[in-house]
Amino acid sequence: MITVENLHKTFGNVEVLKGIDYEVAEQEVVCVIGPSGSGKSTFLRCLNALESITSGSVVINGHTLTDSKTNVNTVRREVGMVFQHFNLFPHLRVIDNVMLAPRKVAGISKEDAREKAEQLLAKVGLSEKRDAYPSSLSGGQQQRVAIARALAMDPRIMLFDEPTSALDPEIVGEVLSVMKNLAREGMTMVVVTHEMGFAREVADRVIFMDQGVIVEQGSPDDVFGNPQNSRTQGFLSKVL
Amino acid sequence: MFEAFGWNDLIPLLNGALLTIELCLTAGVIGSVIGVILGVARTSPRRVAKTISSIYINVIRGIPILVIIFFIFFGLPMLFPDLELSKFASAVVALTAFSAAYVGEVVRGSIEAVPAGQSEAAEALGFGYFRKLRYIILPQATKIAVPPGIGFIIGLIKDSSLVAVIGYIELTKAGSVVSNLTGDPITTFLIVGAMYFVICYGISLIGRWYEKRTGIHITSRRLRQPAGI
């Protein structure tokens, strides 16, 4: 579903990704962990071309992102993304946040978009907030709306960029439980996270990144229970 | 030969005030439309659009408006002998050219003040450049643009007094005519000043009302102020 080969990314003179090779299968949940500045968010953002790719190849759902003939927007419609800071549209009500892309990008009718948005808001437990503006919602509520907004485009892959890092500890759980449900339904997910408990419980595979490379990867039990690389061991000993 | 300032002298001043409003409205509206295009072009990923817009804005902003007025009124007819521009048309063209550059700069600042995450969220959902602009960026930028935009319009009304030099009888020119006729510059220009004040203050009240009405949902807490206006 996602194939990454020899992915390099440089910002100016700084090489942030130094040759990433990875494959994600359909319905797989992959968690990416690692210290700040390890390149994990950049890696994630290369998967929907929010970052331009310096070299290497990224194939999403059969579309080669790195091919200049590929229409990036077609690929992005199949890939949902959830951001650390939610990035809801502040000038639109919750329901309109969810309906906008289906209507204006996918071109489906207002009635269908509304029905779908209402289903999704129910799914993330926020039906009663449909007419509220994002600024009146808590962080956890905003992030759940953001998940509904991404799901409204019927993506085949969901990318999560530290979805709970900006949340107060007591509301992290409500967002994680929505994500768990999504994983259970078989969504293909790549999650950059600091929530080791979530990674351990939900991930099929865990990637540990440091200094622009994948240092170690494997099942959660292997990576958390029996890390081979000394950098992984060092990182885990600090966060667990 | 002089007569004292009388009620009758108010009529040319009121006329002048109306012409000032007409002039600024015309130049302001056309200038704003061009200004929005310039501002959007200035923030676009297309280098050609960006360069053209940026040259225009910087050149106009670097020239005194009086020079622009003189150039249009005296220069253009020499360059294009067939062109017949009335005083009103010359004034409109000059003020429009001026407004477009300033509004362009306000629009650029406002677009850039919309947090980058908004653009990313729209792109991640598959919005192309123009749809993103239309549904996500411009609605937010518009609200940000209102305070500096109102400030600019007030400036434009005051600067429009400069077209008096080409003899167009707007409020300031009407004032100087009435002052000469009545020999009472004190009363005349106090009234002229009061008229400018009423127009400008009225506009700032409208601006404040609009801000209050739309301000609640303006944008996320991390909003930055537009820079460089």
Boltz contact constraints between the chains, C-beta under 6 A:
constraints:
  - contact:
      token1: [A, 48]
      token2: [B, 124]
      max_distance: 6.0
  - contact:
      token1: [A, 50]
      token2: [B, 120]
      max_distance: 6.0
  - contact:
      token1: [A, 73]
      token2: [B, 126]
      max_distance: 6.0
  - contact:
      token1: [A, 73]
      token2: [B, 128]
      max_distance: 6.0
  - contact:
      token1: [A, 76]
      token2: [B, 124]
      max_distance: 6.0
  - contact:
      token1: [A, 76]
      token2: [B, 126]
      max_distance: 6.0
  - contact:
      token1: [A, 77]
      token2: [B, 126]
      max_distance: 6.0
  - contact:
      token1: [A, 81]
      token2: [B, 124]
      max_distance: 6.0
  - contact:
      token1: [A, 85]
      token2: [B, 117]
      max_distance: 6.0
  - contact:
      token1: [A, 87]
      token2: [B, 117]
      max_distance: 6.0
  - contact:
      token1: [A, 87]
      token2: [B, 121]
      max_distance: 6.0
  - contact:
      token1: [A, 89]
      token2: [B, 136]
      max_distance: 6.0
  - contact:
      token1: [A, 90]
      token2: [B, 217]
      max_distance: 6.0
  - contact:
      token1: [A, 90]
      token2: [B, 219]
      max_distance: 6.0
  - contact:
      token1: [A, 90]
      token2: [B, 220]
      max_distance: 6.0
  - contact:
      token1: [A, 91]
      token2: [B, 139]
      max_distance: 6.0
  - contact:
      token1: [A, 91]
      token2: [B, 140]
      max_distance: 6.0
  - contact:
      token1: [A, 91]
      token2: [B, 217]
      max_distance: 6.0
  - contact:
      token1: [A, 101]
      token2: [B, 125]
      max_distance: 6.0
  - contact:
      token1: [A, 104]
      token2: [B, 131]
      max_distance: 6.0
  - contact:
      token1: [A, 104]
      token2: [B, 135]
      max_distance: 6.0
  - contact:
      token1: [A, 105]
      token2: [B, 126]
      max_distance: 6.0
  - contact:
      token1: [A, 105]
      token2: [B, 127]
      max_distance: 6.0
  - contact:
      token1: [A, 133]
      token2: [B, 217]
      max_distance: 6.0
